[in-house]
Amino acid sequence: MPINWAELPMQAIGLLAGLTFVASLIGHSLTRNAFVGAILTVIIFVAIYIAWDFYPHGYLPNVRFPTR
């Protein structure tokens, strides 16, 4: 079954990609150990993801992460 590229939420995908990149930069700049940096990256990503998707902040109200 091929991917239907027209149905993908490109704004949400771009936001997740940017969020992952920033979390990775922060996590790896705080430590020299790759494993600890990866753990910090996951913690930062999850914290920002929850804040973006579940906190009613009003930024970009039409950009939500898909839940299905």
Chimera marker file (.cmm) of the C-alpha trace (Angstrom):
<marker_set name="trace">
<marker id="1" x="0.000" y="0.000" z="0.000" r="1" g="1" b="0" radius="0.5"/>
<marker id="2" x="1.681" y="3.235" z="-1.095" r="1" g="1" b="0" radius="0.5"/>
<marker id="3" x="1.864" y="6.336" z="1.082" r="1" g="1" b="0" radius="0.5"/>
<marker id="4" x="-0.659" y="9.044" z="0.254" r="1" g="1" b="0" radius="0.5"/>
<marker id="5" x="1.585" y="12.121" z="0.551" r="1" g="1" b="0" radius="0.5"/>
<marker id="6" x="-1.372" y="14.512" z="0.238" r="1" g="1" b="0" radius="0.5"/>
<marker id="7" x="-2.894" y="13.331" z="3.531" r="1" g="1" b="0" radius="0.5"/>
<marker id="8" x="0.249" y="13.769" z="5.629" r="1" g="1" b="0" radius="0.5"/>
<marker id="9" x="0.161" y="16.752" z="8.020" r="1" g="1" b="0" radius="0.5"/>
<marker id="10" x="3.336" y="18.425" z="6.733" r="1" g="1" b="0" radius="0.5"/>
<marker id="11" x="3.228" y="21.293" z="9.256" r="1" g="1" b="0" radius="0.5"/>
<marker id="12" x="3.093" y="18.857" z="12.177" r="1" g="1" b="0" radius="0.5"/>
<marker id="13" x="5.843" y="16.707" z="10.652" r="1" g="1" b="0" radius="0.5"/>
<marker id="14" x="8.038" y="19.767" z="10.142" r="1" g="1" b="0" radius="0.5"/>
<marker id="15" x="7.370" y="20.892" z="13.704" r="1" g="1" b="0" radius="0.5"/>
<marker id="16" x="8.293" y="17.460" z="15.074" r="1" g="1" b="0" radius="0.5"/>
<marker id="17" x="11.473" y="17.392" z="12.981" r="1" g="1" b="0" radius="0.5"/>
<marker id="18" x="12.495" y="20.830" z="14.237" r="1" g="1" b="0" radius="0.5"/>
<marker id="19" x="11.639" y="19.893" z="17.815" r="1" g="1" b="0" radius="0.5"/>
<marker id="20" x="13.717" y="16.733" z="17.556" r="1" g="1" b="0" radius="0.5"/>
<marker id="21" x="16.680" y="18.653" z="16.147" r="1" g="1" b="0" radius="0.5"/>
<marker id="22" x="16.595" y="21.285" z="18.905" r="1" g="1" b="0" radius="0.5"/>
<marker id="23" x="16.174" y="18.652" z="21.637" r="1" g="1" b="0" radius="0.5"/>
<marker id="24" x="19.108" y="16.722" z="20.187" r="1" g="1" b="0" radius="0.5"/>
<marker id="25" x="21.326" y="19.815" z="20.118" r="1" g="1" b="0" radius="0.5"/>
<marker id="26" x="20.499" y="20.635" z="23.736" r="1" g="1" b="0" radius="0.5"/>
<marker id="27" x="20.843" y="17.041" z="24.975" r="1" g="1" b="0" radius="0.5"/>
<marker id="28" x="24.187" y="16.440" z="23.325" r="1" g="1" b="0" radius="0.5"/>
<marker id="29" x="25.641" y="19.814" z="24.275" r="1" g="1" b="0" radius="0.5"/>
<marker id="30" x="25.002" y="19.163" z="27.971" r="1" g="1" b="0" radius="0.5"/>
<marker id="31" x="27.100" y="16.004" z="28.145" r="1" g="1" b="0" radius="0.5"/>
<marker id="32" x="30.001" y="14.299" z="26.398" r="1" g="1" b="0" radius="0.5"/>
<marker id="33" x="28.568" y="10.806" z="26.884" r="1" g="1" b="0" radius="0.5"/>
<marker id="34" x="26.392" y="9.777" z="23.909" r="1" g="1" b="0" radius="0.5"/>
<marker id="35" x="24.081" y="7.570" z="26.002" r="1" g="1" b="0" radius="0.5"/>
<marker id="36" x="23.392" y="10.263" z="28.600" r="1" g="1" b="0" radius="0.5"/>
<marker id="37" x="22.926" y="12.786" z="25.785" r="1" g="1" b="0" radius="0.5"/>
<marker id="38" x="20.339" y="10.507" z="24.159" r="1" g="1" b="0" radius="0.5"/>
<marker id="39" x="18.456" y="10.166" z="27.455" r="1" g="1" b="0" radius="0.5"/>
<marker id="40" x="18.454" y="13.945" z="27.928" r="1" g="1" b="0" radius="0.5"/>
<marker id="41" x="17.256" y="14.367" z="24.348" r="1" g="1" b="0" radius="0.5"/>
<marker id="42" x="14.284" y="12.074" z="24.978" r="1" g="1" b="0" radius="0.5"/>
<marker id="43" x="13.379" y="13.885" z="28.200" r="1" g="1" b="0" radius="0.5"/>
<marker id="44" x="13.576" y="17.307" z="26.518" r="1" g="1" b="0" radius="0.5"/>
<marker id="45" x="11.596" y="16.108" z="23.478" r="1" g="1" b="0" radius="0.5"/>
<marker id="46" x="8.807" y="14.608" z="25.589" r="1" g="1" b="0" radius="0.5"/>
<marker id="47" x="8.556" y="17.706" z="27.783" r="1" g="1" b="0" radius="0.5"/>
<marker id="48" x="8.289" y="20.070" z="24.815" r="1" g="1" b="0" radius="0.5"/>
<marker id="49" x="5.915" y="17.730" z="22.947" r="1" g="1" b="0" radius="0.5"/>
<marker id="50" x="3.518" y="17.557" z="25.903" r="1" g="1" b="0" radius="0.5"/>
<marker id="51" x="3.727" y="21.312" z="26.408" r="1" g="1" b="0" radius="0.5"/>
<marker id="52" x="3.027" y="21.965" z="22.713" r="1" g="1" b="0" radius="0.5"/>
<marker id="53" x="0.218" y="19.481" z="22.191" r="1" g="1" b="0" radius="0.5"/>
<marker id="54" x="-1.643" y="19.549" z="25.508" r="1" g="1" b="0" radius="0.5"/>
<marker id="55" x="-1.088" y="22.984" z="27.065" r="1" g="1" b="0" radius="0.5"/>
<marker id="56" x="-3.547" y="25.634" z="25.751" r="1" g="1" b="0" radius="0.5"/>
<marker id="57" x="-0.926" y="28.220" z="24.735" r="1" g="1" b="0" radius="0.5"/>
<marker id="58" x="-2.603" y="29.521" z="21.560" r="1" g="1" b="0" radius="0.5"/>
<marker id="59" x="0.476" y="29.299" z="19.294" r="1" g="1" b="0" radius="0.5"/>
<marker id="60" x="-0.429" y="28.104" z="15.801" r="1" g="1" b="0" radius="0.5"/>
<marker id="61" x="-3.905" y="26.840" z="16.784" r="1" g="1" b="0" radius="0.5"/>
<marker id="62" x="-4.417" y="24.828" z="13.574" r="1" g="1" b="0" radius="0.5"/>
<marker id="63" x="-1.160" y="22.877" z="13.870" r="1" g="1" b="0" radius="0.5"/>
<marker id="64" x="-1.779" y="19.811" z="16.024" r="1" g="1" b="0" radius="0.5"/>
<marker id="65" x="-0.070" y="16.463" z="16.023" r="1" g="1" b="0" radius="0.5"/>
<marker id="66" x="-2.258" y="13.706" z="14.584" r="1" g="1" b="0" radius="0.5"/>
<marker id="67" x="-3.730" y="11.340" z="17.158" r="1" g="1" b="0" radius="0.5"/>
<marker id="68" x="-4.906" y="8.483" z="14.959" r="1" g="1" b="0" radius="0.5"/>
<link id1="1" id2="2" r="1" g="1" b="0" radius="0.2"/>
<link id1="2" id2="3" r="1" g="1" b="0" radius="0.2"/>
<link id1="3" id2="4" r="1" g="1" b="0" radius="0.2"/>
<link id1="4" id2="5" r="1" g="1" b="0" radius="0.2"/>
<link id1="5" id2="6" r="1" g="1" b="0" radius="0.2"/>
<link id1="6" id2="7" r="1" g="1" b="0" radius="0.2"/>
<link id1="7" id2="8" r="1" g="1" b="0" radius="0.2"/>
<link id1="8" id2="9" r="1" g="1" b="0" radius="0.2"/>
<link id1="9" id2="10" r="1" g="1" b="0" radius="0.2"/>
<link id1="10" id2="11" r="1" g="1" b="0" radius="0.2"/>
<link id1="11" id2="12" r="1" g="1" b="0" radius="0.2"/>
<link id1="12" id2="13" r="1" g="1" b="0" radius="0.2"/>
<link id1="13" id2="14" r="1" g="1" b="0" radius="0.2"/>
<link id1="14" id2="15" r="1" g="1" b="0" radius="0.2"/>
<link id1="15" id2="16" r="1" g="1" b="0" radius="0.2"/>
<link id1="16" id2="17" r="1" g="1" b="0" radius="0.2"/>
<link id1="17" id2="18" r="1" g="1" b="0" radius="0.2"/>
<link id1="18" id2="19" r="1" g="1" b="0" radius="0.2"/>
<link id1="19" id2="20" r="1" g="1" b="0" radius="0.2"/>
<link id1="20" id2="21" r="1" g="1" b="0" radius="0.2"/>
<link id1="21" id2="22" r="1" g="1" b="0" radius="0.2"/>
<link id1="22" id2="23" r="1" g="1" b="0" radius="0.2"/>
<link id1="23" id2="24" r="1" g="1" b="0" radius="0.2"/>
<link id1="24" id2="25" r="1" g="1" b="0" radius="0.2"/>
<link id1="25" id2="26" r="1" g="1" b="0" radius="0.2"/>
<link id1="26" id2="27" r="1" g="1" b="0" radius="0.2"/>
<link id1="27" id2="28" r="1" g="1" b="0" radius="0.2"/>
<link id1="28" id2="29" r="1" g="1" b="0" radius="0.2"/>
<link id1="29" id2="30" r="1" g="1" b="0" radius="0.2"/>
<link id1="30" id2="31" r="1" g="1" b="0" radius="0.2"/>
<link id1="31" id2="32" r="1" g="1" b="0" radius="0.2"/>
<link id1="32" id2="33" r="1" g="1" b="0" radius="0.2"/>
<link id1="33" id2="34" r="1" g="1" b="0" radius="0.2"/>
<link id1="34" id2="35" r="1" g="1" b="0" radius="0.2"/>
<link id1="35" id2="36" r="1" g="1" b="0" radius="0.2"/>
<link id1="36" id2="37" r="1" g="1" b="0" radius="0.2"/>
<link id1="37" id2="38" r="1" g="1" b="0" radius="0.2"/>
<link id1="38" id2="39" r="1" g="1" b="0" radius="0.2"/>
<link id1="39" id2="40" r="1" g="1" b="0" radius="0.2"/>
<link id1="40" id2="41" r="1" g="1" b="0" radius="0.2"/>
<link id1="41" id2="42" r="1" g="1" b="0" radius="0.2"/>
<link id1="42" id2="43" r="1" g="1" b="0" radius="0.2"/>
<link id1="43" id2="44" r="1" g="1" b="0" radius="0.2"/>
<link id1="44" id2="45" r="1" g="1" b="0" radius="0.2"/>
<link id1="45" id2="46" r="1" g="1" b="0" radius="0.2"/>
<link id1="46" id2="47" r="1" g="1" b="0" radius="0.2"/>
<link id1="47" id2="48" r="1" g="1" b="0" radius="0.2"/>
<link id1="48" id2="49" r="1" g="1" b="0" radius="0.2"/>
<link id1="49" id2="50" r="1" g="1" b="0" radius="0.2"/>
<link id1="50" id2="51" r="1" g="1" b="0" radius="0.2"/>
<link id1="51" id2="52" r="1" g="1" b="0" radius="0.2"/>
<link id1="52" id2="53" r="1" g="1" b="0" radius="0.2"/>
<link id1="53" id2="54" r="1" g="1" b="0" radius="0.2"/>
<link id1="54" id2="55" r="1" g="1" b="0" radius="0.2"/>
<link id1="55" id2="56" r="1" g="1" b="0" radius="0.2"/>
<link id1="56" id2="57" r="1" g="1" b="0" radius="0.2"/>
<link id1="57" id2="58" r="1" g="1" b="0" radius="0.2"/>
<link id1="58" id2="59" r="1" g="1" b="0" radius="0.2"/>
<link id1="59" id2="60" r="1" g="1" b="0" radius="0.2"/>
<link id1="60" id2="61" r="1" g="1" b="0" radius="0.2"/>
<link id1="61" id2="62" r="1" g="1" b="0" radius="0.2"/>
<link id1="62" id2="63" r="1" g="1" b="0" radius="0.2"/>
<link id1="63" id2="64" r="1" g="1" b="0" radius="0.2"/>
<link id1="64" id2="65" r="1" g="1" b="0" radius="0.2"/>
<link id1="65" id2="66" r="1" g="1" b="0" radius="0.2"/>
<link id1="66" id2="67" r="1" g="1" b="0" radius="0.2"/>
<link id1="67" id2="68" r="1" g="1" b="0" radius="0.2"/>
</marker_set>
